[in-house]
Every structure is written in structure tokens, then in C-alpha cells.
Amino acid sequence: MTRPRILVIHGPRSPARHWSEEAAAVIASFADRVDLALDPAEPTADRERRVDAALAESDGLLLCGWGGLGIGYLTAERLARAPRLRFVGATCHYRHNEFVDVAAARARGITLCETAPIMSPWVAEYELALGLAALRQIPREHGIVGAGGWVPNFESDPPWPDRLAGRRVGLASFGEIHRHLARFLAPFEVDWQTFDPFVNEETVRAAGGTRAADLVALARRSEVFFVATPPNPTTIGIIDRSVIEVLPEGAVFVLVSRMAVVQQEPLIARLRQGTLRAAIDVYDPEPPEEHHPLRTLPNVIHTPHRAGNTRGAHTGVFRGQCEEARRFFAGEPLRYPLRSELIDLFAPAVGARR
């Protein structure tokens, strides 16, 4: 049987962040590989011509990085000039419509996959670590010891929870990240609830939790409140004043998705009052200005958008694309097929392109 020809698109960051010898080995196990490096400084028309020439003789397309990597928008007309193309692998959190006409691709029998979920365990582990660090004030005490000090006067600490075991925990959203986090929480025997309008009670109970009536009810009972809500047109600012103000005194607020889903003003107000603790990995804008309160307040742990932003995570999602391509050309079911309902949920504004 003739081996398929796989076109791998590389962006400027691909070699350092996404490519790996493991990925190369997966492709070599079933296909012939062609690499095409794209430079953002190159005129768009020239880039698209090079992509189209390579696609004309390719059976599969893999994007080694996040998003479209400068391939332009694959219209129905451009796809028609790639008669052999049967598989497209990408990592973009369901924003394929920004660089390919998904309906036209599917009409031509092209299968698409989305491997962003592979990054979820990295994010969930980091989220758990942030929660534990905030409960135990680990960064603060690390700083005390590093500066020559020793054990602080803990008798003056407020009587707030200082361990995770047995706590009431809230999970804002119950997508891939929080499904992993729920598994990680099991040994701590926490009482966790979640609210996600797209997830039913049966799914939540099967994972060991209960479903709150709404975000306000979820926040009101949460001693530790984890936010991994993805940004889309329905979630911008959804963690608003009504949610933040009912968090119990001394609660821990952990954010790892995007600051766009949180109203910053009421969050910062509560942190300034000293009635809330937080661990924040994402900001708006990024990076925040030097003296931004989320950088300087003593009750905030601040990390530089690192929950899923590691070499291991990035090489993992691209290796996942390679493994999905191998499954496809072997006639096996995909583990990460592109889900239509999520494409619709994360649809970009009309005319948005990468």
C-alpha cells in the first residue's frame, strides 16, 4: 500500500516549542513527511502559494504550533486544489473556522481533529498546585526563608482554611480541565460542586460531585473556587461582581483559563480588603503593568501564564496530532475529532482570519 504524504507546517516557534523526535517517529511509522516553514514577514500571497503547491500533493496536513501558523484561509477554492487532502490536524481550541472553511472541508470528505484537550492535565495539575500554594502560603514563606528569616508568627494568621482536605470546593465550568481536576481532588475527599450550563447532573455525579444551581450559588459555598472557564461570546465577564462578592471570607480564588471571563474590578477590590486570597495565572493585558495589584498584593500568588504553557504540553499536543493522523490512515477511530458543537460555540467574528 502506498504510504500517505503528510505536510507539516512549521511556524517560527515550532522547532523550539512544538516539534519533537517522538513526533517525527510517529509520522515516520506510517507516512512520508514534507516540512514547510512559514515566515510571518513573508507576503501573505507568497505564503499561500507555497502552501497550496505543497497541499496539492499531500494526503494530510499537520500544523506544528497553535492556530493556522500563517497558512491563510483555506477556502473551498483552495481546498479544491488539494484533491488528495483527507486529514487536517490542528491545535487551536476549536477555532478552526479562523483558517479553514470547515463546512467545505467536511463536504470534501476531509476529517479534522483538535488536540488542545491533550494539554488539559498539565493545566489541571498546575491549578491544583496553585490552590495548595495559596492555602499554605508557600510562596510567602519561601520568600521569608530566602531573605534570611524563618517561621512567621502564625498565631496572628486569620482562622481561615489552611489545608485542602475536606474543604467545600467550587469548579467554575466542567470541561476537560476540571474533569481532570476532579480526579486529582478525589484523594483529598473534598465536597465539590460545579456549574456548567452545557453539562448535565448525571455527568457531574458520575465524576463524584454535584451540580450547583448557578455560579452565585456555587461561589457562596466555595472555600476554594477554581476557574477554568474558557472565553467565548457567552462567558466574557461571567465571573462578575455577584459571584465574587459572595465568596466566603478567606476563600481562595484560582484562575487558570483567561482573565476575560472575570470582572477584575470587584476581584481586586476584595483582594485589597484582605478578605480573599487568590492565585492568578492569566491577566488582561499580558503581561500586566509593573505595579498592577495582581502583581503586588501580598495575598495574591502570581504566575506568568504557565499552567499549560510548557514544552511538555506543547510537544504533547503536536505529537497527539501525529498520532491522530496515524489512527486516521490506519482506519482507526480518532480520540480527538473536531466537535461541531464546540466549533459553533467558539466561532470567531465574521471575517476573522489567521
C-alpha positions, 0 to 999 in steps of 0.5 A: 500500500502506498504510504500517505504524504503528510505536510507539516507546517512549521511556524517560527516557534515550532522547532523550539516549542512544538516539534519533537523526535517522538513526533517525527517517529510517529509520522515516520511509522506510517507516512512520508513527511514534507516540512514547510516553514512559514515566515510571518514577514513573508507576503501573505500571497507568497505564503499561500502559494507555497502552501497550496503547491505543497497541499496539492500533493499531500494526503494530510496536513499537520500544523506544528504550533497553535492556530493556522501558523500563517497558512491563510484561509483555506477556502473551498477554492483552495481546498479544491486544489488539494484533491488528495487532502483527507486529514487536517490536524490542528491545535487551536481550541476549536477555532478552526473556522479562523483558517479553514472553511470547515463546512467545505472541508467536511463536504470534501470528505476531509476529517479534522481533529483538535488536540488542545484537550491533550494539554488539559492535565498539565493545566489541571495539575498546575491549578491544583498546585496553585490552590495548595500554594495559596492555602499554605502560603508557600510562596510567602514563606519561601520568600521569608526563608530566602531573605534570611528569616524563618517561621512567621508568627502564625498565631496572628494568621486569620482562622481561615482554611489552611489545608485542602482536605475536606474543604467545600470546593467550587469548579467554575465550568466542567470541561476537560480541565476540571474533569481532570481536576476532579480526579486529582481532588478525589484523594483529598475527599473534598465536597465539590460542586460545579456549574456548567450550563452545557453539562448535565447532573448525571455527568457531574455525579458520575465524576463524584460531585454535584451540580450547583444551581448557578455560579452565585450559588456555587461561589457562596459555598466555595472555600476554594473556587477554581476557574477554568472557564474558557472565553467565548461570546457567552462567558466574557465577564461571567465571573462578575461582581455577584459571584465574587462578592459572595465568596466566603471570607478567606476563600481562595480564588484560582484562575487558570483559563483567561482573565476575560471571563472575570470582572477584575474590578470587584476581584481586586477590590476584595483582594485589597480588603484582605478578605480573599486570597487568590492565585492568578495565572492569566491577566488582561493585558499580558503581561500586566503593568509593573505595579498592577495589584495582581502583581503586588498584593501580598495575598495574591500568588502570581504566575506568568501564564504557565499552567499549560504553557510548557514544552511538555504540553506543547510537544504533547499536543503536536505529537497527539496530532501525529498520532491522530493522523496515524489512527486516521490512515490506519482506519482507526477511530480518532480520540480527538475529532473536531466537535461541531458543537464546540466549533459553533460555540467558539466561532470567531467574528465574521471575517476573522482570519489567521 
